[in-house]
Amino acid sequence: MNNMGIVFNQSFKNTLILILGFAIGGINVLFLYTHFLEAEYFGLVTFLLSSANLVMPLLVFGMQHTIVKFFSSYRSREEQDNFLMLALFLPLLFIVPLAFLGTIFYSEIAQFLARENIIIERYTYLIFVVAIFMGYFEVFYAWSRVQLKSVFGGFVREIFARICISALLIGVYLGWIDNETFVYAVAVVYLLRMLIMKVYALWVYFPRFRGFALPANIREIMSFSVYIILAGSAGTILLEIDKFMIPQLTDIAEVAYYSVGVYIASVIAIPNRAMQQIINPITAKELNSKNLKEVENLYRRSSLNLLIVGGLLFLLINSNIREIYEFIDKPEYTAGMSIVLIISLSELIKLSLGTNGAILTNSSLYRSLFYFSLSMAASVFILNKVLIEQMGIEGAALATLIVVLVFGVIRVYYVNRKLGMQPFDRRTVLVLLLIGMIFAIFFSIQVNLPPLLAILIKSVAISIVFVFLVLKLRISEDLNSFFDSFVGRSSKD
């Protein structure tokens, strides 16, 4: 099977897992959290998990990215084993001293984070603990992905944890556990997730321990990891800083309202997350083999296909946004309605970049990712500080959109200048025109029916129109081939 065949095969499976995971997560975020848990504790859990995500890249020294970049460059089993053992133990050189410092200065850290919302203080240590669980999960997930086994890890990440959270929220509703116990139980879920991933990764590939022999390219590994950890930390800031800063500037319940809007919009990221899980190691492999023609091929096709699929999700969400919030039936949460459109646009921009991030991460240009990420982190921090104070949670969303747009353009230009490849052509413009036209038509249409029925009717109509036009205009060879093969199999059956 060729590279794009592997990508489509596992991306399709990963997409199904992500859709199911998002469906379960949607039930959690839009209904169980909003109706079963107090907004204060919903905001608290969101804050703790976002803060853990901010700390995580530092704790594991960027090893999840290092594994993907370097594993395929080793030719012998012994070299691969030595490399993976290094990936397991190196993070401890950072976790242990940081844990020591955290213990000494715990009171000062907790009081600083809780200066606007005292509820944070007693749970502060969970940020560090959960970050370790998250970090080692990503290490073991990368371990399996370089063996081109991404599906099970996707299941554990996207479905297992969310099912557990659903059970815990139902437990809160039934009075089996209280709000405080729920917070601690969420941390246990992340521990179990990590342990399951560890067992699977070792089952897929079990390295033989031959002593602590460092890889021959240890200096290159350390250099890459330093840049990636800084870039990863800065990149995570872009994703999580809003949910971290909102409680520092306003009431923690606002995080809950913001999180609902962000979650609805993040559905658009499903195809990107599904494809990146398998296309990253393939891009790294082709870059290690100096096969730039295939890298450019993946770059263009991933950008176009992701934009089409993400565009459909954009239309389904934003054309139905009034009905979605009516269905949630929690008036206070409508404060986040405008967040959906703003974050949706930023997610659409990310989709259009295709494998840009994978190219930067896994090529000789990886150092530039540090400077891009650092600049993005600084920009989004400053914009959040200014815009949240002026506009509230809408300002946080707008800060994200501005940074994603500006630096997306810069990154595309940079890769084109250095490698002579860019993802866009006239088909990109055509897709954007279709999205804009269909959104303008269907957003103005209001169906006077119960919310769920109205969403269903509009969604079916939007899907038929959009898919028909995309296939009729033959915008994507991959999607047309996929549709033709699907129809062919169905006719034979």
TACOR-V634037 format. One record per backbone hydrogen bond with DSSP energy under -0.5 kcal/mol. NH is the residue of the N-H (numbers start at 0). CO is the residue of the C=O. Records with the same first field share a line. If there is no record, write none. Layout:
# TACOR-V634037
NH=CO / CO
This chain:
# TACOR-V634037
5=1
6=2
7=3
8=4
9=5
10=6
11=7
12=8
13=9
14=10
15=11
16=12
17=13
18=14
19=15
20=16
21=17
22=18
23=19
24=20
25=21
26=22
27=23
28=24
29=25
30=26
31=26
32=27
34=30
35=31
36=31 / 32
40=37
41=37
42=38
43=39
44=40
45=41
46=42
47=43
48=44
49=45
50=46
51=47
52=48
53=49
54=50
55=51
56=52
57=54
58=54
59=55
60=57
61=56
62=59
64=61
65=61
66=62
67=63
68=64
69=65
70=66
72=69
73=69 / 70
79=75
80=76
81=77
82=78
83=79
84=80
85=81
86=82
87=83
88=84
89=85
91=88
92=88 / 89
93=90
94=90
95=91
97=93
98=94
99=95
100=96
101=97
102=98
103=99
104=100
105=102
108=104
109=105
110=106
111=107
112=108
113=109
114=111
119=116
120=117
122=119
123=119 / 120
125=122
126=123
127=123
128=124
129=125
130=126
131=127
132=128
133=129
134=130
135=131
136=132
137=133
138=134
139=135
140=136
141=137
142=138
143=139
144=140
145=141
146=143
147=144
148=143
153=149
154=150
155=151
156=152
157=153
158=154
159=154
160=155
162=158
163=159
164=160
165=161
166=162
167=163
168=164
169=165
170=166
171=167
172=168
173=169
174=170 / 171
175=170
176=170
181=177
182=178
183=179
184=180
185=181
186=182
187=183
188=184
189=185
190=186
191=187
192=188
193=189
194=190
195=191
196=192
197=193
198=194
199=195
200=196
201=197
202=198
203=199
204=200
206=204
208=206
209=207 / 210
212=210
213=211
217=214
220=216
221=217
222=218
223=219
224=220
225=221
226=222
227=223
228=224
229=225
230=226
231=227
232=228
233=229
234=230
235=231
236=232
237=233
238=234
239=235
240=236
243=239
244=240
245=241
247=244
248=244 / 245
249=245
253=250
254=251
255=251 / 252
256=252
257=253
258=254
259=255
260=256
261=257
262=258
263=259
264=260
265=261
266=262 / 263
267=264
268=265
269=266
272=268
273=269
274=270
275=271
276=272
277=273 / 274
278=274
279=275
281=277
282=278
283=279
284=280
285=281
286=282
287=283
288=284
289=286
290=285
291=289
294=290
295=291
296=292
297=293
298=294
299=295
300=296
301=297
302=298
303=299
304=300
305=301
306=302
307=303
308=304
309=305
310=306
311=307
312=308
313=309
314=310
315=311
316=312
317=313
318=314
319=316
320=317
323=319
324=320
325=321
326=322
327=323
328=324
329=324
332=329
333=330
334=331
335=332
336=333
339=335 / 336
340=336
341=337
342=338
343=339
344=340
345=341
346=342
347=343
348=344
349=345
350=346
351=347
352=348 / 349
353=350
355=352
358=354
359=355
360=356
361=357
362=358
365=362
367=364
368=364 / 365
369=365 / 366
370=366
371=367
372=368
373=369
374=370
375=371
376=372
377=373
378=374
379=375
380=376
381=377
382=378
383=379
384=380
385=381
386=382
387=383
388=384
389=385
390=386
391=387
393=390
394=391
395=391
396=392
397=393
398=394
399=395
400=396
401=397
402=398
403=399
404=400
405=401
406=402
407=403
408=404
409=405
410=406
411=407
412=408
413=409
414=410
415=411
416=412
417=413
418=414
419=414 / 415
420=414
427=424
428=424
429=425
430=426
431=427
432=428
433=429
434=430
435=431
436=432
437=433
438=434
439=435
440=436
441=437
442=438
443=439
444=441
445=443
447=445
448=446
453=449
454=450
455=451
456=452
457=453
458=454
459=455
460=456
461=457
462=458
463=459
464=460
465=461
466=462
467=463
468=464
469=465
470=466
471=467
472=468
473=470
474=469
479=475
480=476
481=477
482=478
483=479
484=480
485=481
486=482
487=483
488=484
489=485
490=486
491=487
492=488
